[in-house]
Amino acid sequence: MPGAATPLDQPALRYPPERPASSPAVDGGGRECMVLFRDGTSRLCRADAWQRDGDGWRVKLRWGVAGQWLEKWYVYDPERVSGQRPA
């Protein structure tokens, strides 16, 4: 399908473990942040939610690719996500 998202259209962040997070999700307000992607570019995303996970955090990111919104949970990495911090 032309214009479909590729693996390079994904943030360069780790996926969280399959186990549930250690706390409920907190609304992230859809605040904008710059995120490093697998193709080496930084792209504007929205942080829709945060969730405490052990000693770290998960962040639910939303971004656009080829006219569609993509959304997924990732392990927060402050070196790859700028302009946003956990609540």
N, C-alpha and C positions, 0 to 999 in steps of 0.2 A: 504494500500500500504506500503510495508516494507521500512523503512528509511525515511518516510514522516515526515515533521516537526510537532512537538507537541506544545501545549501552552507553555511548558517550554523552547522551542527554540526561545522564543521572549524576547527582552529586557525588563527589569523591569522598564519601563518608561510609563508615561501616554500618551494616544493618544491625539492629539490636538483637540480643539473644531471643530465642523462641519463647522463653519463660516470661510470665507477666512481669511488668515493672513493679517496683516496691511501693508505689503510691499512685493515687488517681491522677489523671491528666488535669492540667491547669490550662485554661484558655490563654493562648499567646497573643490574642488580639489581632492576628494577621499582620503584625508589624513586618516591615520590609527589612531584608538583610541581604548581604552579598555572600554567595556560597561558591566555593571552588568546585568545578565539575570535572568529570573524568577526562574531558578533552583539553584540560589545562586552562580554560577560561573561567572567569568569575561571572556569575549571573545573578540577577535580582530574583529573590524568592520571598515567600511570606512564611513566617513562623506562626503556624496556626495553634500549636499546643506544645506544652512542655510536660515531662513526666520524670520524676526522680527514679533513678535505677541504681540501687546500691550506692556507691560513692560518686556516681556520675549522673548524667542526664540524657534523656531522649528528647528529640525535637521532631515535631511533625511538620515537614516542609511542603509547600505547594509552589509549583512553578509551571510556566507554560511552554509547550513544545508543539509546533506545527498546528497552532490554533486550538489545542486542547489543554486542559488543566491536568497535571499529574500531582499526586499527593502520596507521601510515604513517610514512615517513621525512620529516623536515623539516630545513631549515637552522636551526641553533640561533641564537636571538636572546635574549640575556640580559634585554632589556627586556620580553620577552613570555613568558618562561619563568622563573618564580621558584622558588626552593627546590632547584634542581639546577644543577650545573655539570659540564662535561666532566671525565672522569677524568684 
